[in-house]
Amino acid sequence: MPHARVSSRVSTALLAALLAAAGAASAAAPATTSASPATPKQPDITAQQAQITKILGEVSQQRIEGHIRKLVSFGTRHTMSETESPTRGIGAARRWIKAELERCGAGTPLQVTYDSHVAPVSARITKPTEIVNVVATLPGTQAASKERMYVVSGHYDSRASDVMDATSDAPGANDDASGTAAIMELACVMAKYKFDATLVFMAVAAEEQGLIGARHWAVGAREKNWNVAGMFTNDIIGSSKGDDGKVDNKQVRLFAQSIPATKEMSEAVRQLVATGGENDSLSRQLARHTKEQGERYVKGFKVSVIQRHDRYLRGGDHMPFLEQGYAALRFTEPAEDFAHQHQDLRTENGKVYGDTIDHVDFDYIAKVTRVNGAAMASLAMAPAAPQEVKLRTAALTNDSTLVWKANGEPDLAGYRIVWRDTTSANWEGSKWVGNVTEATLDLSKDNVFFGVQAVDKDGNVSVATYPMPLR
């Protein structure tokens, strides 16, 4: 493919001023920049996609509430609770989840299955126990994209104060019937639509016993070499009221890991650190995309990216995916009330404890569900993130040349290069370079961070890929 050159030198300070004047993060490249006459026009990437707008309009707060009430009605969903009863315990819960997904997916391509294995005795498992994830898969429809998949999960197990207590009531309305209801609603709504890539909706088990269900699926995905391009878990997204009584129903936290805290660095991580790209991990790139799309489609609602893998002393089902090298994020409400998590149902000194449904905000859950839907749909409709992106560093120059491997999607329109100041978290500038595999910008690679995105003819934009140095 041809090489595009973008010219016009400008200082970082001037660039910031130009961007401020333009009033948009997607401002064009530096002043007086002009593309080659052969460069095709960039598709409109700012317009809302009609299909995504329609999907989010169909998300039902009432159905979400109904799902949560049903899950709470099983009394306890502890991993080692009753499995034979039709009305109580984790067995009844998973059978209902599967039946409901099959019902709403009837007549669509949605494939609903159990993902089951027997977990051995461990720190939180007293006897060999069957762990069952309920997995609903919506296959992609584009040959070049269907092997790429995006996973969204909530865990349907619950717990009381004692994590080993399998008999006491543990309604788990917020933790995590809220997340389970969200992914069920998304599966039912999105099953009626077509996407280039594959979507996987999972109600996972045994999160409270050590992320066992999610780990089983993530390890299996890696062993099968599945292309999991992104994963979201929704865990504790049910309340807009913190333990101080303040209500914040206009934002959700999105936890995004930088580089993994391992003893030994992989070569890819080593290169990130060597080039100052700790904030450009796969998960951070996914978080940028999610924030942009979530806030674009759910007006007045903020996606607050938290730059760590999770909260102190806690964990979630995204972590096994991170362990396998996948990009994975966690959605959680802005301020938790710990009296209504992991607590026996009781009243002490006039204070009520327990994860009951009267502490859940259904409207808030619906908003978070729509943010998930916007992110999942935009990812599955867009091209894959460009591969083998490199930044030429063989010579001392004040411009920057990036090269990458061509995407294989038939509806690809071309590529855009994005950049930001080294102290900024989000992309600040962009330049459309057309359907090429190399481009030079008159910006110093020493002063900014770059990324390359693929764009299809409908204006769907991929996650950005951070360039590695090429000598």
Secondary structure, 3 states (H helix, E strand, C coil): CCEEECCCCCCHHHHHHHHHHHCCCCECCCCCCCCCCCCCCCCCCCCCCHHHHHHHHHCCHHHHHHHHHHHHCCCECCCCCCCCCCCCCHHHHHHHHHHHHHHHCCCCCCEEEEEEEEECCECCECCCEEEEEEEEEECCCCCCCCCEEEEEEEECCCCCCCCCCCCCCECCHHHHHHHHHHHHHHHHHHCCCCCCCEEEEEEECCCCCCCHHHHHHHHHHHHCCCEEEEEEEECCCCCCECCCCCECCCEEEEEECCCCCCCCCCHHHHHHHHCCCHHHCHHHHHHHHHHHHHHHHCCCCEEEEECCCCCCCCCCCCHHHHHCCCCEEEEECCCCCHHHCCCCCEEECCEEECCCHHHCCHHHHHHHHHHHHHHHHHHHHCCCCCEEEEEECCCCCCCEEEEEECCCCCCEEEEEEEEEECCCCCCCEEEEEECCCEEEECCCCCCEEEEEEEEECCCCECCCECCEEEC
